[in-house]
Amino acid sequence: MCRHRGRKAPLGEGATVTSSRTPYRDEPPAADPAPAALRKSLGVVDGFAIAASSTAATTSIGIGLGVTAGAVGLHLPIIMLLAFLPILGIASAYSRLNRVEPNMGSGYVWAGRSLNPWLGFLVGWIGIVSTVVFLAYTTTVTGSALLQLAVEGGLHRVAGLRLDPDSTAQATALGIVVLVAVTFTAITGLRSAATFQKYLLVFEYVVLLGFCGYGLFAGPHPFSLDWINPFTIPSGQQLAQGLLLSVFCFWGFESTFSVTEEIRDPQDASKAGFLTLFTMLGLFLLGAFAFQRVLSLDELTGHGAQGLTYFGDRLADQPLAALPLIALTFSAIASLQSGVIPTVRGMFAMSRDRTLGPLWAKVSPRYGTPAAGTVVIGCVAAAIAVLSLVIPKVGDLILASVNAIGVVVSLYYALTALAAAMRFRGALREGWAQALRAVVLPVASAAVLLGLGGYLCWTFYTSADHFEVSPDNGWFMLFCPAVMLLTGVVAAAWAKWARKSPYFVTGRSVAPDAPAEPVPAPDPA
């Protein structure tokens, strides 16, 4: 009997990886060494720390609010609230699916089983490439934040070189050094990584609450009802782009589901995901109101990656004014580490199914983590960060990356929600309340995100008549997500016909033990 069909093994303490996946070559079972196991060492707070660091509230507020204001003007509070609604539906879908099938592959596993293996693979692939792009641009953001700290501290030149926080080259070089360091901490164990994340989060949130709370009352610009009126946003394109940029700000809450096999109780992943989302909503609304109270529209949109630094300077003198910048630096470092962690876990799940190579399923005997894959992801992110030097300004790089990621994230969120609706469609016969939560809400959320992504792609296509590597060029903005999707189709074809992955035959992923779903009895006929 083939080992990949009808057998599941837990990946907790004492479990082995080879009992849960198809071997890559024929060999006698007695010759298999006892491989290392992933360690179940996390709880709700640890899952929250990983998801909250991946969502990176400080970075989203310090950089994302200015980028979003460039699309929707002084409507940040309402645009954040509107974007939260479909994300809440997506989170509900993740939670229900995780309850019946906890798997670090999350959307890749669920969409492959409930929709189609090709769509499932695409969900997994998008999650990988979008996070790698995120890691690449966050590497640059981290370097830029450190350069800002140096300049604020009075260090303007090093070896005759003038330090420029908006220089992609300088920021990338410094950021890669940080990426190497956080990759190492991600290798040495999730427990230590989560502990590190918690200390960073405490500092970030204290600074955010202090400065944004003070700015809410001390800002010179009066409150306006127009801030919460979406109907005064000038155009549908600006509304769609603003919503997708805001969806990007919430992106990362699902990181807790990627470590569900390393959480002591898989249901704690759902609790951590919802806790992260509502915490982010509160922080984003506070930040949106505070920024608009303190800064004018021109100030919001004109400072790019240095927006939080300018916000701190408007509210306090040095050295207190440097605290928001330090918090931004910590947030960028934490999001780098938390970006590496879920990406490698998703690839681990895909490797178990032979949709990716065996490298990604190797677990370090010493640390109990997929160390080899973690190193490779760090190297790939660094390489892409170097390639991004074709965009010379950090602010332009952020805009191009965020728009591309926003489009593809809306797609993989939508496919996961549709997988949940298909999986639990039986709830339509169980009363309107169950039908609403299990089917209608995920479908509605998916429709909103697909509509936003499709509309924005169309506006990118119609807004230009030539191709140019610039965030102002619509064809370039469309080219980036198109490459992410097309490479996914090519990788899926290779997995199906070259690797001959059983995932494309059965539509099911090899997985650790999960709560069993009712299975209909076979027809006697």
N, C-alpha and C positions, 0 to 999 in steps of 0.2 A: 504494500500500500504506500502511496506517495506520502511523504512526511508533511507536506504542506496542506493536506486536506484532512479535515475532521479532527485536528489536534491543536490545542492551545495550551500554552504554559505561562504561568505568571512570571513577570520579570521583577519580582521583589527579592527579598533576602533569600539566598540559597537557590534561586532559580538560575537557569542557564539560558543563554541566548540561542544555542544551537537547537534546543528542544522546541523553539518557537519559530523556526524559519527553515526553508529548504536549503540544503547544503549546496555550495557552488561547484563541488566536484565529487565524484563517487569515491568513497573511502569506507573501510570497515568501521562500524560504530565503535568498536573497542579502541580504535586509534584516535578517536576524538579526545582532545584534552578537555578538562573541565574549564570552560571559559568563565570570565568574570561576569558578575551580574550587576545590573543597575541597582543602586541602593535606594530604598524607601526611607528617606530621611527628612521629608518636608511636611509642614502643617499648613493651616490656613494662612497664618501670618507670613510664612515664607512664600507661599504662592502669591499672596497679595504683593509682597515686596518685589517679586520678579515681574509680575504683570504691571504694577504701578511704575516700576523703573523702565519697562519697555514702552509704556504709554508716555512717560517722560513729561509730566505736567509742566515742570519748570521750563523745559526747552520749548514745549508747545506754546506756552504763554509768552515766553521771552522772544521767540522767533515767529511762531505760527500766527500769533494775533496780528502782527504787522503785515505778514503775507496775505492773510485773509482779509484784512482791512483794505488792502489794495484792490480786492475784488468787490467787496460789499460796502465799503465806506464805514460809517459809524453805526453799524448794525450787528456788531459782534455778539452781544448777549442773545439776541433772538436767533441768530444763525447757529450758535452753539446749541441752543435748546432744541431747535428743529432737527439738527443733525443727530442729536441724542436719541430721538424717537425711533428711527429705524434701527439704530445700533442696539437699542434695548430689545427689539424683536430678534435681532441676530444673536444676542447674548442668551435669550430664552431658548433659541434653537440649539446653541452649543450646550447649554445645561441639560436639556432633555436627551440629546444624543449621548452626552458623556455619562448620563445616568445608566443607560442600557449598554453602552459599549465604550468604556474608558480606554483610550488608546492615544499614545503620544502623536500619532499621525493625524488625529482630529479630523478636520474637513476632508483631507485626502482619503481617509478610511471611510467616512460616512457617505460622502458623495459617490465614491466608487461603488459602494454597496447599494445605495438607494436610487441613484440616478444612472450612472454609466461609468465604467472604468476609465474611459478617456477623459470624461469630465472630472472624475476623482483625481486622476493624475495631474490634470491641469490645475486643480485647486492646490495640490501639494507643490507643484512647480512654481506657481505664482507666489505662494507663501515664501518659497526659498529665494527666488530672484528679487522679489520686492524687498525682502529683509536684507539681502546682500547689498542692494542699491542703498537702502537706508543706512546700513553700516558704513558704506563708502562715504556718503555725504555727512553722516554724523562724525566720522573721523575728521573731516575738514572742519565741521562746526566745533568740535572739541579743541582742535588746534587754534581756531579763531578765538575761542573763549580764553584759552591760556595766553594768547598774544594780547588780548584786551587786558587781562590781569597784569601782564608785564608792563604794558604802556601806562595803565593806571598807577602802577607802583613806581613810575618814573624811569623805567628801562625802555629807552626808545631806539637804541642801536646795539647790535651784537656783532663784533668783528667787522665793523664798518657797514653792516647791513641795517637799513632802517626797517624796524618792525612795523608791519602793516596787517592789522587783523582782517582786512577785507581782501588780502592776497590769497588766492586759492593755493598757490605753490607753497608759501610759508605755512599756512594753516594745515595743509595736507601733510607736509613733512613732520611737523610736530605732532599732529594727530595720530600718525602711524606709530609713533613711539608709544603713545597711550594705548592704541589698539593691541600692540604686542603684550603690554602688561595685563590688560583685562582678559585677553585670550588665555593667558597663563592662569589667572585666577578662576576662569571658567573650567579649566582642565582639572584643577586640584580638588574640585568637589562642589556640588550644588549647595551644600549646607554652608560652607564658608562663603560662597558667592552670595547666597541669600542674606547671610548675616552682614556682609559688607554693604549690600543694597539697603538694608534697614537703617544702618547708621547714616548713609547718605540721604535717604528719604526724610528722616527726622529733621536733619539740618535744613534741607530744601523747603520742607513744608512750614517750618517755623519762620524762615525768612519770607516765604511767599505770603503767609497769613499776616505777618507783621507789616510788610511794605504795602501789600494790596489793601489790607484793612485800613491802614493809615491813609493811603491814596484815595480810598473811597470817600473819606470825609474831608481830606485836606485839598483835593484837586480843585483847580480854579474853574473848570468847565461845569456848568450846571447839568443836572440830570435832564434827559429829554425822553418823552414818550416815543419819539421817532426811533430811538435805539431798539425798541421792542416791536416795531411795526415793519414786517417783511414786505408789505405792499409798496413801500417807498424805495425799495431797492431798484435802481434804474432799469435793469433788463433781466430777462430770464437767463441769459448766459451768465451774468454776474451772480445771480442767485444760485444757479447750478454749480458754478465754480466755487462759490463760497461754501456751499454745503459739502462738496467733495473735500475741500481743504479742511473743513471741520471734522468730517468723518475720519480723515487722516489723523487729526489730533487725538481721536479716541482709539485709533488703531493700536493694537498691542495688548488689549485686555485679555485676548484669547491665549496669550503666552502661558498663562497658568494651566491651560489644558494640554500644552505640549509637554509638561512635566508631570502629568497625571499618574504615570507609572512610577514616579519617584516620590509621590505624595502618599503618606501613610494611609489615608482614606481618600479614594478618588473623588468622593462627593465634596471634599474640601476644595477641590479645584473650582467647582461651580460657585461656592460661597466666596472664594477669593476673587473670581471674575466679576461677580455682581458688586462686591465691595469696592473693587477697583473702579468700575464704571461710575457708580454714584459719587465716589470721592472725586473722580476726575471732573464730573459735571459741576460739582460745587466749586472746585478750584477754577475751572474755566470761566464760570459765570462771574465769580469774584474778580478774576483777572480782567475779564472783558469790561466790566463796569469800572474797575479801578483805572485801567489804562485810558479809557475814554474820558474819565474825570480829570486825569492828569495831563494827557497828551492831546494835541490837535490831530486832525486827520493827516496833515502833512508830516507831522512828527512821527505818527504811527507808521506810515508807509515809507518814510525816508531813511530809517535807520537800520532796516534789514536785520542782520545777525547781531547788531549791537543795540537792539531795541530795549532789552532789559537793563543794560548798562545805562542808557539814557534815562530810563524811568527812575532808576535808583538815584542818579545825579539830580533829577528834578525834585526829589523828596528829601534828600539828606546830604550832608557834607561828608567828605572823607574823614575817617576810614569807613564810617557806616555805609556810605554810598556804594562801597565795593561788595557788600554782602550779597545783593542780588546777582552780581556777576560771578561770585564764588559759587552761589547756588546753581547758576546756569552751568558752570563748569562741572560741578558734581553730577548734575542731571545728565549732561552729555556723556560723561564717563560711565555712569550707571546704565544708560540706555545702550551704550556700546556693548557692555558685558551682557545685558539682558537680551540684546539682539542676537548675539552669538548662540546663547543657550537654546532657545526654541527652534532656531533654524537647524541646528545639528540634530536635535531630537526628532524633528520631522523627517529629516533625511535618514535617520536610524530606522524609523518605521518603514520608509520606502525601501531601504536596503533589505529589510527582512523579507520583503515581497519580491526581491530581485528586480524591482523597477529602477533601482540605482545599484551601483557596484558594491562589493563586499566591504570596501574600506569604511563605509559609513556605519556599519554594524559592529565594528570592533570596539570593545570596551576595555579600558585600561584596568589590569588586575590590581594596580596599586590604588587608583583613585575611584574606581567604579563609575567612570564617566566615559563617553565616546571621545577620547582624547585626540585620536588621529584625525577624525572628522572636524573637531574643533580647530585644530591647527590649520587644516586646509581652508576652512571657511574664513579664518582670519587672514590668510594669505590672499585668497581671492578678493576679499573686501579691500585689502590694501592695494591690490593691483588695479581694481576698478577706481579707487580713489585717485590713483596716479593718472589713469586715463581721463578722469574728469577735469584734468588741468586744461583741457581745451576750452573750458568755460572759466575765464580769468577771475571773475568776481564771485565771492562767496555767496552774496545775496542772489545772484542769478542762478548759481548752482542749486541753491535751496529751492527756488521757485520751480526749476525744471524737474528736480527729483520728486518734490512733493506732488506736483501735478501728475507725473507718470505713475507714481505709487498709488495716488488716490484713485485713478481710473481702474487699475488692476485689483486693488483691494476691494473696491465696490463689487467687482465681478466674483471674487472668491468668497466674500461674505454672502453674496446673493445665492451662489450655488450651494453653500453649506445650509443656508436657510431653506432652500427648496428641497434639499435632501431630508431635512427634518420634517417638512410638510409631507413629503412622500412616505417617509418611514412611519409617521404617526397618523396617516390619513384615516385610519379606523376610528379616530376620535370624532370624526364627523357624525358618527352614529351614537355618540355618548352624551349628547346634549350641547347646547350652544356655548356654554362656558368652556368646556374641554375643546370644542371645535375652534373657538376663538384663540385660545392660548396655543394649541398644538399645531394648527394648520393656518388659520386666517392671518394671524399676526406675522408668522414667518414669511408667508407668501407676500403680504403687503410690504413688509420690509424689503424683501428681495426685489419687488417691482419698483420701489422707490429708488433703490441703489442702481439697478440696471437702467432705469430711465435717466437718472442723473449722469451716469457714465456714458451712455449712448448719446445723450444730448450734447455733452461736453466734447466728445470725440467729433461729432458733426460740426460743432462751431470751430474746433481746431482746423478741420479740413477746409471749411469754407472761408477761413479768415486769412489765408495766404495763397499766393500763386507761384511760390518758389520755395526751395528748401534751403535753410540756413541754420547752422548750429547756434541757436539763440533761444532763450525762454520767451522771446517775443514772437517767435515764428511758429505758427500753428502746425505746420507740417512736421517740424522737429518735435513739438509737444505730442503729436500723434505717433511719430516714429518710435519713441521710447517705449510706450506700453505695447505697441505692435510687435516690437522685437521680443519683449518678454513673453508674449503669447505664442508667437511663431516658434521660438526656440522650445517652448513647452510641447508643441505638437511634434516637432522633430524628436525630442527626447522621449516622448511617449511611443512614437513609432519604433525607435531603437529598443526600448524596453520590451515592446510586444514581440517584435520579429527577430531581433538579434539576441536579446537576453532571454526571450521566451518566458517572460514572467507569468506565473499562474494567476496573478492579479487580473490580467486581461481575459482570462478564461472563466474564472469563478466570480469575478467582481468583488471578491472579498479579500480583506487583508489578514495576514497572520497577526495574531494579537494575543496579549496575555488574557487570563481568565477575566470574564466580565459577567455581570448579572445576566442570567439567561432570559431571553424573551420567549413567550409562548410560541411553540412551533406546531402548526397544524399536523394532525395525524395523516399519514400517507393514505391515499385513496386505495382501498383494497383491490380495485380493478386494475 
